[in-house]
Structures are given as structure tokens and as C-alpha cells.
């Protein structure tokens, strides 16, 4: 009820215009995932990369006028954007969690990663002696951040949501040690500003 009441506020405001439909997909890279993660990274220009969980994107965006209601429906929850620091080793662990496909593949900007679909490579990522479904590591080794091979010893800056930083979608094993630098606005607000300035 709370979210539905918020969605009614200025819901018919036109916030942008789309040249084509923008689809979201859970189990592969998607145009919508790229748009959202690009917006997140753009808000924090010092971020090396951005990470958005696929399940946080709930609808496709239709061609034509883009209304505030579309963005409210796209991201109905009030997740905040954060800038944090994370080691390269924990970036790799985070992407291993994503590679399982248990919660869909994380949508990213500034980082390139590949997965081997259908693989079986269980790995105890949180060290609790048990193997959960999300601990099926199907990550390929050629990870690039900013076009450069990832360095496990380096510290990177990540733009991501409080949902993931708080361990959502089993990301606590990878993002649990992230050090928060700055809190941004609700990600829907970031999207509103981004699409208003961009031709998409």
C-alpha cells in the first residue's frame, strides 16, 4: 500500500522519451540492465564500476514517452545508491555468486565478466562448510574493470544498492566487507535525472 500510494504522485509526468523498447532479462546482459547500471555509475563518476541485481528490475520500458510511473514500476522499492570500496578479490567472489544464476546475473557498468552456462563447479564461497545453490561458481577468468584485467589485491570503488550491500541475493559473501564511502539518493531518483539528460 505504501509503495502504491507513492506511485500515484505525479505518475503521469513525462520524464524522457525512448527510441525503442528497452527489455530486462534475468539470465543474460540486458539493455535495461545496462541503462540502470550506467546511470548508477554516472552518478558517482569516481566509481570503477556499478552493480545492479537483475531481480530489482521488474518491467520492460516501452518505446515512446517515458512516464514517472514507468520508472516507479521498474524499481518499486526505495533502494538507495551507495559508493563503496571493495577489494578485487571480493569483486571476484561477488561475480562468482552472480555466475551461479540463482538470482539472475548481476547487471553491470564498467566491468566485463563471462559465465559458463550449465556448468557444475560448487565452491564454498562463505566458508560455512555447506554448498548452497548460489555457490555454483560458473565465472570465467577473463574479468575486466575499465578494460583492464582485474587485480585481486587492488581496491576498487563500486556504485551499488543498499540491498546488495546488506547481503541481498546472497551477496553478503562478496560485498560484506565493502567499506561505504558515500550515500546517494534513491536509485529511482538517479534514473529520473539520468533519462532526463540522455538520449536513450
PyMOL CGO cylinders between C-alpha atoms (Angstrom):
from pymol import cmd
from pymol.cgo import CYLINDER

trace = [
    CYLINDER, 0.00, 0.00, 0.00, 2.83, 2.37, 0.88, 0.3, 1, 1, 1, 1, 1, 1,
    CYLINDER, 2.83, 2.37, 0.88, 4.53, 1.86, -2.50, 0.3, 1, 1, 1, 1, 1, 1,
    CYLINDER, 4.53, 1.86, -2.50, 1.27, 2.05, -4.42, 0.3, 1, 1, 1, 1, 1, 1,
    CYLINDER, 1.27, 2.05, -4.42, 0.43, 5.41, -2.83, 0.3, 1, 1, 1, 1, 1, 1,
    CYLINDER, 0.43, 5.41, -2.83, 3.87, 6.77, -3.74, 0.3, 1, 1, 1, 1, 1, 1,
    CYLINDER, 3.87, 6.77, -3.74, 3.45, 5.60, -7.33, 0.3, 1, 1, 1, 1, 1, 1,
    CYLINDER, 3.45, 5.60, -7.33, 0.37, 7.79, -7.72, 0.3, 1, 1, 1, 1, 1, 1,
    CYLINDER, 0.37, 7.79, -7.72, 2.32, 11.00, -7.01, 0.3, 1, 1, 1, 1, 1, 1,
    CYLINDER, 2.32, 11.00, -7.01, 2.99, 12.80, -10.32, 0.3, 1, 1, 1, 1, 1, 1,
    CYLINDER, 2.99, 12.80, -10.32, 2.76, 9.45, -12.04, 0.3, 1, 1, 1, 1, 1, 1,
    CYLINDER, 2.76, 9.45, -12.04, 1.83, 10.96, -15.41, 0.3, 1, 1, 1, 1, 1, 1,
    CYLINDER, 1.83, 10.96, -15.41, 4.86, 13.29, -15.58, 0.3, 1, 1, 1, 1, 1, 1,
    CYLINDER, 4.86, 13.29, -15.58, 6.82, 12.70, -18.80, 0.3, 1, 1, 1, 1, 1, 1,
    CYLINDER, 6.82, 12.70, -18.80, 10.48, 12.23, -17.80, 0.3, 1, 1, 1, 1, 1, 1,
    CYLINDER, 10.48, 12.23, -17.80, 12.00, 11.17, -21.12, 0.3, 1, 1, 1, 1, 1, 1,
    CYLINDER, 12.00, 11.17, -21.12, 11.44, 9.52, -24.48, 0.3, 1, 1, 1, 1, 1, 1,
    CYLINDER, 11.44, 9.52, -24.48, 12.69, 6.13, -25.67, 0.3, 1, 1, 1, 1, 1, 1,
    CYLINDER, 12.69, 6.13, -25.67, 13.62, 5.45, -29.28, 0.3, 1, 1, 1, 1, 1, 1,
    CYLINDER, 13.62, 5.45, -29.28, 12.89, 1.73, -28.80, 0.3, 1, 1, 1, 1, 1, 1,
    CYLINDER, 12.89, 1.73, -28.80, 11.65, -0.79, -26.25, 0.3, 1, 1, 1, 1, 1, 1,
    CYLINDER, 11.65, -0.79, -26.25, 14.24, -1.49, -23.55, 0.3, 1, 1, 1, 1, 1, 1,
    CYLINDER, 14.24, -1.49, -23.55, 13.98, -5.02, -22.16, 0.3, 1, 1, 1, 1, 1, 1,
    CYLINDER, 13.98, -5.02, -22.16, 15.14, -6.50, -18.90, 0.3, 1, 1, 1, 1, 1, 1,
    CYLINDER, 15.14, -6.50, -18.90, 16.41, -10.07, -18.67, 0.3, 1, 1, 1, 1, 1, 1,
    CYLINDER, 16.41, -10.07, -18.67, 17.40, -12.02, -15.60, 0.3, 1, 1, 1, 1, 1, 1,
    CYLINDER, 17.40, -12.02, -15.60, 19.78, -14.56, -17.08, 0.3, 1, 1, 1, 1, 1, 1,
    CYLINDER, 19.78, -14.56, -17.08, 21.84, -12.52, -19.53, 0.3, 1, 1, 1, 1, 1, 1,
    CYLINDER, 21.84, -12.52, -19.53, 23.07, -9.00, -20.14, 0.3, 1, 1, 1, 1, 1, 1,
    CYLINDER, 23.07, -9.00, -20.14, 20.15, -6.72, -20.98, 0.3, 1, 1, 1, 1, 1, 1,
    CYLINDER, 20.15, -6.72, -20.98, 19.71, -3.26, -22.44, 0.3, 1, 1, 1, 1, 1, 1,
    CYLINDER, 19.71, -3.26, -22.44, 17.73, -2.21, -19.38, 0.3, 1, 1, 1, 1, 1, 1,
    CYLINDER, 17.73, -2.21, -19.38, 20.36, -3.56, -17.00, 0.3, 1, 1, 1, 1, 1, 1,
    CYLINDER, 20.36, -3.56, -17.00, 22.97, -1.58, -18.92, 0.3, 1, 1, 1, 1, 1, 1,
    CYLINDER, 22.97, -1.58, -18.92, 20.86, 1.58, -18.73, 0.3, 1, 1, 1, 1, 1, 1,
    CYLINDER, 20.86, 1.58, -18.73, 20.32, 1.34, -14.97, 0.3, 1, 1, 1, 1, 1, 1,
    CYLINDER, 20.32, 1.34, -14.97, 23.89, 0.42, -14.11, 0.3, 1, 1, 1, 1, 1, 1,
    CYLINDER, 23.89, 0.42, -14.11, 25.22, 3.17, -16.42, 0.3, 1, 1, 1, 1, 1, 1,
    CYLINDER, 25.22, 3.17, -16.42, 23.01, 5.67, -14.54, 0.3, 1, 1, 1, 1, 1, 1,
    CYLINDER, 23.01, 5.67, -14.54, 24.36, 4.44, -11.20, 0.3, 1, 1, 1, 1, 1, 1,
    CYLINDER, 24.36, 4.44, -11.20, 27.97, 4.72, -12.34, 0.3, 1, 1, 1, 1, 1, 1,
    CYLINDER, 27.97, 4.72, -12.34, 27.31, 8.15, -13.85, 0.3, 1, 1, 1, 1, 1, 1,
    CYLINDER, 27.31, 8.15, -13.85, 26.05, 9.46, -10.51, 0.3, 1, 1, 1, 1, 1, 1,
    CYLINDER, 26.05, 9.46, -10.51, 29.35, 8.54, -8.84, 0.3, 1, 1, 1, 1, 1, 1,
    CYLINDER, 29.35, 8.54, -8.84, 31.97, 9.44, -11.50, 0.3, 1, 1, 1, 1, 1, 1,
    CYLINDER, 31.97, 9.44, -11.50, 34.82, 8.09, -9.36, 0.3, 1, 1, 1, 1, 1, 1,
    CYLINDER, 34.82, 8.09, -9.36, 33.26, 4.61, -9.31, 0.3, 1, 1, 1, 1, 1, 1,
    CYLINDER, 33.26, 4.61, -9.31, 35.22, 1.97, -11.20, 0.3, 1, 1, 1, 1, 1, 1,
    CYLINDER, 35.22, 1.97, -11.20, 32.05, 0.02, -11.85, 0.3, 1, 1, 1, 1, 1, 1,
    CYLINDER, 32.05, 0.02, -11.85, 28.39, -0.30, -10.92, 0.3, 1, 1, 1, 1, 1, 1,
    CYLINDER, 28.39, -0.30, -10.92, 26.41, -3.39, -9.94, 0.3, 1, 1, 1, 1, 1, 1,
    CYLINDER, 26.41, -3.39, -9.94, 22.61, -3.81, -10.06, 0.3, 1, 1, 1, 1, 1, 1,
    CYLINDER, 22.61, -3.81, -10.06, 20.81, -7.03, -9.22, 0.3, 1, 1, 1, 1, 1, 1,
    CYLINDER, 20.81, -7.03, -9.22, 18.68, -8.36, -12.08, 0.3, 1, 1, 1, 1, 1, 1,
    CYLINDER, 18.68, -8.36, -12.08, 15.72, -9.09, -9.80, 0.3, 1, 1, 1, 1, 1, 1,
    CYLINDER, 15.72, -9.09, -9.80, 15.48, -5.42, -8.84, 0.3, 1, 1, 1, 1, 1, 1,
    CYLINDER, 15.48, -5.42, -8.84, 14.30, -4.56, -12.36, 0.3, 1, 1, 1, 1, 1, 1,
    CYLINDER, 14.30, -4.56, -12.36, 10.65, -5.51, -12.63, 0.3, 1, 1, 1, 1, 1, 1,
    CYLINDER, 10.65, -5.51, -12.63, 9.35, -4.41, -16.06, 0.3, 1, 1, 1, 1, 1, 1,
    CYLINDER, 9.35, -4.41, -16.06, 10.45, -3.53, -19.58, 0.3, 1, 1, 1, 1, 1, 1,
    CYLINDER, 10.45, -3.53, -19.58, 10.37, 0.12, -20.62, 0.3, 1, 1, 1, 1, 1, 1,
    CYLINDER, 10.37, 0.12, -20.62, 8.20, 0.76, -23.70, 0.3, 1, 1, 1, 1, 1, 1,
    CYLINDER, 8.20, 0.76, -23.70, 9.13, 2.82, -26.76, 0.3, 1, 1, 1, 1, 1, 1,
    CYLINDER, 9.13, 2.82, -26.76, 7.86, 6.38, -26.76, 0.3, 1, 1, 1, 1, 1, 1,
    CYLINDER, 7.86, 6.38, -26.76, 7.13, 8.72, -23.89, 0.3, 1, 1, 1, 1, 1, 1,
    CYLINDER, 7.13, 8.72, -23.89, 8.61, 7.62, -20.61, 0.3, 1, 1, 1, 1, 1, 1,
    CYLINDER, 8.61, 7.62, -20.61, 6.47, 8.43, -17.60, 0.3, 1, 1, 1, 1, 1, 1,
    CYLINDER, 6.47, 8.43, -17.60, 7.40, 8.68, -13.94, 0.3, 1, 1, 1, 1, 1, 1,
    CYLINDER, 7.40, 8.68, -13.94, 5.02, 5.76, -13.37, 0.3, 1, 1, 1, 1, 1, 1,
    CYLINDER, 5.02, 5.76, -13.37, 7.18, 3.59, -15.70, 0.3, 1, 1, 1, 1, 1, 1,
    CYLINDER, 7.18, 3.59, -15.70, 10.23, 4.17, -13.50, 0.3, 1, 1, 1, 1, 1, 1,
    CYLINDER, 10.23, 4.17, -13.50, 8.22, 3.62, -10.33, 0.3, 1, 1, 1, 1, 1, 1,
    CYLINDER, 8.22, 3.62, -10.33, 7.07, 0.29, -11.72, 0.3, 1, 1, 1, 1, 1, 1,
    CYLINDER, 7.07, 0.29, -11.72, 10.56, -0.56, -12.94, 0.3, 1, 1, 1, 1, 1, 1,
    CYLINDER, 10.56, -0.56, -12.94, 12.03, -0.14, -9.45, 0.3, 1, 1, 1, 1, 1, 1,
    CYLINDER, 12.03, -0.14, -9.45, 9.11, -0.24, -6.98, 0.3, 1, 1, 1, 1, 1, 1,
    CYLINDER, 9.11, -0.24, -6.98, 11.33, -0.44, -3.90, 0.3, 1, 1, 1, 1, 1, 1,
    CYLINDER, 11.33, -0.44, -3.90, 13.14, 2.55, -2.42, 0.3, 1, 1, 1, 1, 1, 1,
    CYLINDER, 13.14, 2.55, -2.42, 16.68, 1.19, -2.65, 0.3, 1, 1, 1, 1, 1, 1,
    CYLINDER, 16.68, 1.19, -2.65, 19.40, 3.78, -2.13, 0.3, 1, 1, 1, 1, 1, 1,
    CYLINDER, 19.40, 3.78, -2.13, 22.57, 4.13, -4.16, 0.3, 1, 1, 1, 1, 1, 1,
    CYLINDER, 22.57, 4.13, -4.16, 25.90, 3.89, -2.34, 0.3, 1, 1, 1, 1, 1, 1,
    CYLINDER, 25.90, 3.89, -2.34, 29.54, 4.34, -3.25, 0.3, 1, 1, 1, 1, 1, 1,
    CYLINDER, 29.54, 4.34, -3.25, 31.81, 1.83, -1.52, 0.3, 1, 1, 1, 1, 1, 1,
    CYLINDER, 31.81, 1.83, -1.52, 35.31, 0.38, -1.65, 0.3, 1, 1, 1, 1, 1, 1,
    CYLINDER, 35.31, 0.38, -1.65, 35.89, -3.32, -2.23, 0.3, 1, 1, 1, 1, 1, 1,
    CYLINDER, 35.89, -3.32, -2.23, 38.94, -5.47, -2.86, 0.3, 1, 1, 1, 1, 1, 1,
    CYLINDER, 38.94, -5.47, -2.86, 39.49, -7.10, -6.23, 0.3, 1, 1, 1, 1, 1, 1,
    CYLINDER, 39.49, -7.10, -6.23, 39.32, -10.48, -4.51, 0.3, 1, 1, 1, 1, 1, 1,
    CYLINDER, 39.32, -10.48, -4.51, 35.84, -9.66, -3.20, 0.3, 1, 1, 1, 1, 1, 1,
    CYLINDER, 35.84, -9.66, -3.20, 34.77, -8.37, -6.63, 0.3, 1, 1, 1, 1, 1, 1,
    CYLINDER, 34.77, -8.37, -6.63, 35.69, -11.79, -7.99, 0.3, 1, 1, 1, 1, 1, 1,
    CYLINDER, 35.69, -11.79, -7.99, 33.72, -13.51, -5.22, 0.3, 1, 1, 1, 1, 1, 1,
    CYLINDER, 33.72, -13.51, -5.22, 30.73, -11.25, -5.93, 0.3, 1, 1, 1, 1, 1, 1,
    CYLINDER, 30.73, -11.25, -5.93, 30.79, -12.16, -9.61, 0.3, 1, 1, 1, 1, 1, 1,
    CYLINDER, 30.79, -12.16, -9.61, 31.09, -15.85, -8.72, 0.3, 1, 1, 1, 1, 1, 1,
    CYLINDER, 31.09, -15.85, -8.72, 27.83, -15.51, -6.79, 0.3, 1, 1, 1, 1, 1, 1,
    CYLINDER, 27.83, -15.51, -6.79, 26.24, -13.82, -9.79, 0.3, 1, 1, 1, 1, 1, 1,
    CYLINDER, 26.24, -13.82, -9.79, 27.57, -16.51, -12.14, 0.3, 1, 1, 1, 1, 1, 1,
    CYLINDER, 27.57, -16.51, -12.14, 25.50, -19.18, -10.41, 0.3, 1, 1, 1, 1, 1, 1,
    CYLINDER, 25.50, -19.18, -10.41, 22.40, -17.61, -11.95, 0.3, 1, 1, 1, 1, 1, 1,
    CYLINDER, 22.40, -17.61, -11.95, 20.46, -18.36, -8.77, 0.3, 1, 1, 1, 1, 1, 1,
    CYLINDER, 20.46, -18.36, -8.77, 19.13, -14.79, -8.61, 0.3, 1, 1, 1, 1, 1, 1,
    CYLINDER, 19.13, -14.79, -8.61, 19.82, -13.86, -12.22, 0.3, 1, 1, 1, 1, 1, 1,
    CYLINDER, 19.82, -13.86, -12.22, 23.05, -12.36, -13.49, 0.3, 1, 1, 1, 1, 1, 1,
    CYLINDER, 23.05, -12.36, -13.49, 24.09, -9.03, -11.98, 0.3, 1, 1, 1, 1, 1, 1,
    CYLINDER, 24.09, -9.03, -11.98, 23.78, -6.15, -14.43, 0.3, 1, 1, 1, 1, 1, 1,
    CYLINDER, 23.78, -6.15, -14.43, 26.96, -4.08, -14.60, 0.3, 1, 1, 1, 1, 1, 1,
    CYLINDER, 26.96, -4.08, -14.60, 28.67, -0.97, -15.95, 0.3, 1, 1, 1, 1, 1, 1,
    CYLINDER, 28.67, -0.97, -15.95, 32.45, -0.61, -16.11, 0.3, 1, 1, 1, 1, 1, 1,
    CYLINDER, 32.45, -0.61, -16.11, 33.15, -4.30, -15.60, 0.3, 1, 1, 1, 1, 1, 1,
    CYLINDER, 33.15, -4.30, -15.60, 33.05, -7.19, -18.08, 0.3, 1, 1, 1, 1, 1, 1,
    CYLINDER, 33.05, -7.19, -18.08, 32.56, -10.77, -16.99, 0.3, 1, 1, 1, 1, 1, 1,
    CYLINDER, 32.56, -10.77, -16.99, 31.51, -14.02, -18.62, 0.3, 1, 1, 1, 1, 1, 1,
    CYLINDER, 31.51, -14.02, -18.62, 29.87, -17.14, -17.29, 0.3, 1, 1, 1, 1, 1, 1,
    CYLINDER, 29.87, -17.14, -17.29, 29.83, -20.75, -18.43, 0.3, 1, 1, 1, 1, 1, 1,
    CYLINDER, 29.83, -20.75, -18.43, 26.17, -21.65, -18.63, 0.3, 1, 1, 1, 1, 1, 1,
    CYLINDER, 26.17, -21.65, -18.63, 25.17, -25.03, -17.32, 0.3, 1, 1, 1, 1, 1, 1,
    CYLINDER, 25.17, -25.03, -17.32, 28.46, -25.70, -15.52, 0.3, 1, 1, 1, 1, 1, 1,
    CYLINDER, 28.46, -25.70, -15.52, 28.70, -27.55, -12.20, 0.3, 1, 1, 1, 1, 1, 1,
    CYLINDER, 28.70, -27.55, -12.20, 31.51, -26.13, -10.08, 0.3, 1, 1, 1, 1, 1, 1,
    CYLINDER, 31.51, -26.13, -10.08, 30.43, -25.96, -6.41, 0.3, 1, 1, 1, 1, 1, 1,
    CYLINDER, 30.43, -25.96, -6.41, 32.57, -23.73, -4.21, 0.3, 1, 1, 1, 1, 1, 1,
    CYLINDER, 32.57, -23.73, -4.21, 32.10, -22.87, -0.53, 0.3, 1, 1, 1, 1, 1, 1,
    CYLINDER, 32.10, -22.87, -0.53, 32.15, -19.10, -1.01, 0.3, 1, 1, 1, 1, 1, 1,
    CYLINDER, 32.15, -19.10, -1.01, 31.14, -18.14, 2.52, 0.3, 1, 1, 1, 1, 1, 1,
    CYLINDER, 31.14, -18.14, 2.52, 33.24, -20.78, 4.25, 0.3, 1, 1, 1, 1, 1, 1,
    CYLINDER, 33.24, -20.78, 4.25, 30.43, -22.35, 6.26, 0.3, 1, 1, 1, 1, 1, 1,
    CYLINDER, 30.43, -22.35, 6.26, 31.16, -25.91, 5.12, 0.3, 1, 1, 1, 1, 1, 1,
    CYLINDER, 31.16, -25.91, 5.12, 27.96, -26.17, 3.07, 0.3, 1, 1, 1, 1, 1, 1,
    CYLINDER, 27.96, -26.17, 3.07, 27.28, -25.65, -0.63, 0.3, 1, 1, 1, 1, 1, 1,
    CYLINDER, 27.28, -25.65, -0.63, 24.16, -23.68, -1.45, 0.3, 1, 1, 1, 1, 1, 1,
    CYLINDER, 24.16, -23.68, -1.45, 22.66, -23.25, -4.91, 0.3, 1, 1, 1, 1, 1, 1,
    CYLINDER, 22.66, -23.25, -4.91, 24.14, -19.74, -5.20, 0.3, 1, 1, 1, 1, 1, 1,
    CYLINDER, 24.14, -19.74, -5.20, 27.63, -21.17, -4.61, 0.3, 1, 1, 1, 1, 1, 1,
    CYLINDER, 27.63, -21.17, -4.61, 27.87, -22.82, -8.02, 0.3, 1, 1, 1, 1, 1, 1,
    CYLINDER, 27.87, -22.82, -8.02, 30.85, -20.92, -9.47, 0.3, 1, 1, 1, 1, 1, 1,
    CYLINDER, 30.85, -20.92, -9.47, 30.46, -20.60, -13.25, 0.3, 1, 1, 1, 1, 1, 1,
    CYLINDER, 30.46, -20.60, -13.25, 32.61, -17.48, -13.59, 0.3, 1, 1, 1, 1, 1, 1,
    CYLINDER, 32.61, -17.48, -13.59, 35.17, -17.37, -16.40, 0.3, 1, 1, 1, 1, 1, 1,
    CYLINDER, 35.17, -17.37, -16.40, 38.59, -15.93, -15.59, 0.3, 1, 1, 1, 1, 1, 1,
    CYLINDER, 38.59, -15.93, -15.59, 38.79, -13.03, -18.06, 0.3, 1, 1, 1, 1, 1, 1,
    CYLINDER, 38.79, -13.03, -18.06, 37.31, -10.27, -15.85, 0.3, 1, 1, 1, 1, 1, 1,
    CYLINDER, 37.31, -10.27, -15.85, 37.98, -6.69, -16.94, 0.3, 1, 1, 1, 1, 1, 1,
    CYLINDER, 37.98, -6.69, -16.94, 37.41, -3.48, -14.98, 0.3, 1, 1, 1, 1, 1, 1,
    CYLINDER, 37.41, -3.48, -14.98, 37.79, -0.33, -17.01, 0.3, 1, 1, 1, 1, 1, 1,
    CYLINDER, 37.79, -0.33, -17.01, 39.17, -2.50, -19.81, 0.3, 1, 1, 1, 1, 1, 1,
    CYLINDER, 39.17, -2.50, -19.81, 41.99, -3.83, -17.63, 0.3, 1, 1, 1, 1, 1, 1,
    CYLINDER, 41.99, -3.83, -17.63, 42.36, -7.31, -16.07, 0.3, 1, 1, 1, 1, 1, 1,
    CYLINDER, 42.36, -7.31, -16.07, 41.11, -7.34, -12.51, 0.3, 1, 1, 1, 1, 1, 1,
    CYLINDER, 41.11, -7.34, -12.51, 43.75, -7.21, -9.75, 0.3, 1, 1, 1, 1, 1, 1,
    CYLINDER, 43.75, -7.21, -9.75, 42.71, -9.21, -6.66, 0.3, 1, 1, 1, 1, 1, 1,
    CYLINDER, 42.71, -9.21, -6.66, 45.00, -7.03, -4.50, 0.3, 1, 1, 1, 1, 1, 1,
    CYLINDER, 45.00, -7.03, -4.50, 43.65, -3.69, -5.72, 0.3, 1, 1, 1, 1, 1, 1,
    CYLINDER, 43.65, -3.69, -5.72, 40.88, -1.67, -4.08, 0.3, 1, 1, 1, 1, 1, 1,
    CYLINDER, 40.88, -1.67, -4.08, 38.03, -0.70, -6.40, 0.3, 1, 1, 1, 1, 1, 1,
    CYLINDER, 38.03, -0.70, -6.40, 35.14, 1.73, -5.99, 0.3, 1, 1, 1, 1, 1, 1,
    CYLINDER, 35.14, 1.73, -5.99, 31.70, 0.28, -6.61, 0.3, 1, 1, 1, 1, 1, 1,
    CYLINDER, 31.70, 0.28, -6.61, 28.34, 2.01, -7.06, 0.3, 1, 1, 1, 1, 1, 1,
    CYLINDER, 28.34, 2.01, -7.06, 25.59, -0.32, -5.88, 0.3, 1, 1, 1, 1, 1, 1,
    CYLINDER, 25.59, -0.32, -5.88, 22.41, -0.55, -3.84, 0.3, 1, 1, 1, 1, 1, 1,
    CYLINDER, 22.41, -0.55, -3.84, 21.87, -0.86, -0.12, 0.3, 1, 1, 1, 1, 1, 1,
    CYLINDER, 21.87, -0.86, -0.12, 20.00, -4.09, -0.92, 0.3, 1, 1, 1, 1, 1, 1,
    CYLINDER, 20.00, -4.09, -0.92, 23.16, -5.74, -2.24, 0.3, 1, 1, 1, 1, 1, 1,
    CYLINDER, 23.16, -5.74, -2.24, 25.48, -4.15, 0.34, 0.3, 1, 1, 1, 1, 1, 1,
    CYLINDER, 25.48, -4.15, 0.34, 23.23, -5.58, 3.06, 0.3, 1, 1, 1, 1, 1, 1,
    CYLINDER, 23.23, -5.58, 3.06, 23.58, -9.08, 1.60, 0.3, 1, 1, 1, 1, 1, 1,
    CYLINDER, 23.58, -9.08, 1.60, 20.55, -9.28, -0.66, 0.3, 1, 1, 1, 1, 1, 1,
    CYLINDER, 20.55, -9.28, -0.66, 20.54, -12.12, -3.20, 0.3, 1, 1, 1, 1, 1, 1,
    CYLINDER, 20.54, -12.12, -3.20, 23.21, -13.89, -1.08, 0.3, 1, 1, 1, 1, 1, 1,
    CYLINDER, 23.21, -13.89, -1.08, 25.80, -11.18, -1.83, 0.3, 1, 1, 1, 1, 1, 1,
    CYLINDER, 25.80, -11.18, -1.83, 26.95, -10.94, 1.78, 0.3, 1, 1, 1, 1, 1, 1,
    CYLINDER, 26.95, -10.94, 1.78, 29.84, -13.31, 0.98, 0.3, 1, 1, 1, 1, 1, 1,
    CYLINDER, 29.84, -13.31, 0.98, 31.19, -10.90, -1.64, 0.3, 1, 1, 1, 1, 1, 1,
    CYLINDER, 31.19, -10.90, -1.64, 30.05, -7.46, -0.52, 0.3, 1, 1, 1, 1, 1, 1,
    CYLINDER, 30.05, -7.46, -0.52, 30.02, -8.00, 3.23, 0.3, 1, 1, 1, 1, 1, 1,
    CYLINDER, 30.02, -8.00, 3.23, 33.44, -6.36, 3.68, 0.3, 1, 1, 1, 1, 1, 1,
    CYLINDER, 33.44, -6.36, 3.68, 32.72, -3.36, 1.44, 0.3, 1, 1, 1, 1, 1, 1,
    CYLINDER, 32.72, -3.36, 1.44, 33.52, -0.01, 3.06, 0.3, 1, 1, 1, 1, 1, 1,
    CYLINDER, 33.52, -0.01, 3.06, 30.86, 2.63, 2.42, 0.3, 1, 1, 1, 1, 1, 1,
    CYLINDER, 30.86, 2.63, 2.42, 32.22, 5.98, 1.27, 0.3, 1, 1, 1, 1, 1, 1,
    CYLINDER, 32.22, 5.98, 1.27, 29.11, 7.95, 0.38, 0.3, 1, 1, 1, 1, 1, 1,
    CYLINDER, 29.11, 7.95, 0.38, 25.34, 7.56, 0.35, 0.3, 1, 1, 1, 1, 1, 1,
    CYLINDER, 25.34, 7.56, 0.35, 23.45, 8.72, -2.73, 0.3, 1, 1, 1, 1, 1, 1,
    CYLINDER, 23.45, 8.72, -2.73, 19.73, 9.17, -3.41, 0.3, 1, 1, 1, 1, 1, 1,
    CYLINDER, 19.73, 9.17, -3.41, 17.07, 6.57, -4.08, 0.3, 1, 1, 1, 1, 1, 1,
    CYLINDER, 17.07, 6.57, -4.08, 18.05, 4.83, -7.34, 0.3, 1, 1, 1, 1, 1, 1,
    CYLINDER, 18.05, 4.83, -7.34, 14.72, 5.80, -8.94, 0.3, 1, 1, 1, 1, 1, 1,
    CYLINDER, 14.72, 5.80, -8.94, 15.75, 9.44, -8.45, 0.3, 1, 1, 1, 1, 1, 1,
    CYLINDER, 15.75, 9.44, -8.45, 19.06, 8.70, -10.15, 0.3, 1, 1, 1, 1, 1, 1,
    CYLINDER, 19.06, 8.70, -10.15, 17.17, 7.16, -13.06, 0.3, 1, 1, 1, 1, 1, 1,
    CYLINDER, 17.17, 7.16, -13.06, 14.83, 10.13, -13.36, 0.3, 1, 1, 1, 1, 1, 1,
    CYLINDER, 14.83, 10.13, -13.36, 17.76, 12.53, -13.63, 0.3, 1, 1, 1, 1, 1, 1,
    CYLINDER, 17.76, 12.53, -13.63, 19.72, 10.29, -15.98, 0.3, 1, 1, 1, 1, 1, 1,
    CYLINDER, 19.72, 10.29, -15.98, 16.99, 9.67, -18.56, 0.3, 1, 1, 1, 1, 1, 1,
    CYLINDER, 16.99, 9.67, -18.56, 16.09, 13.35, -18.48, 0.3, 1, 1, 1, 1, 1, 1,
    CYLINDER, 16.09, 13.35, -18.48, 19.60, 14.25, -19.65, 0.3, 1, 1, 1, 1, 1, 1,
    CYLINDER, 19.60, 14.25, -19.65, 20.18, 11.39, -22.08, 0.3, 1, 1, 1, 1, 1, 1,
    CYLINDER, 20.18, 11.39, -22.08, 19.03, 10.21, -25.48, 0.3, 1, 1, 1, 1, 1, 1,
    CYLINDER, 19.03, 10.21, -25.48, 18.19, 6.54, -24.92, 0.3, 1, 1, 1, 1, 1, 1,
]
cmd.load_cgo(trace, "trace")
